[in-house]
Amino acid sequence: MWKDKKEDYVRKWNDRLFLHFDETENPITLSKAFIMPDYKIHAQISRIGFSRNDTLDNIIYKFISYDKTSTMLITGVPGIGKSSITAWIANVCRADGRILILRFRDWNREALNKGLLNAICDKLGCKKEELEGKVLILDGFDEIKALDIRQDLLNDFLNEMKDFYNFKCMITSRPAYIPSGYFENVLVLKAFDIDKVDAFCKIIT
């Protein structure tokens, strides 16, 4: 039994939005209000087959289905929807045992001192070799509790990933906290245009 946070994110997906906690007639949940944001691709592996016409959900499906080790960074400003995207993935992939989700904020400094890969295995209750064939989503790198060593932790982890045949890792973060050059695939979430703002306002009101 994997000790990840997928079910926590599924619950978040189905939870009421904070403005609707006391609403009894028509409470709005994240699942009802979520609008998939647009994105820019800043880096990609060509053999995964991303297309300019792909929506963000198609990009994510293609990455998850890729049969080799790879990394993806999804970055964007606060409130743009990074954790909501993680909750969406948790919900649509709830029965997919390959998909594992953890949060950076759940590790203390002591756990991270052993290295990120060791901290991941300790949290999941697994051995390193059991990560073969898995897709690990690490949400909120900007919330890590070891700011002074965060880049060393990330660099060491991504180098260790090269020893795996088929292990994919997707990390979300605010842009100023993480070096995008470490990643094979980099997506930057775009701010809502007026049509998406209008659609969102209609849903929540």
Buried (B, 14 or more C-beta within 10 A) or exposed (E): EBEBBBEBBBBBBEBBBEEBEEEEEEBBBBBBBBBBBBBEBBBBBEEBEBEEEBEBEEBBBBBBEBEEBBBBBBBBBEEBBBBBBBBBBBBBBEEEEEBBBBBBEBBEEEBBEEBBBBBBBEBBEBEBEEBEEBBBBBBBBBBBBBEEBBEEBBEBBBEBBEEBEBBBBBBBBBBEBBEBEBBBBBBBBBEBEEEBEEEBEEEEE
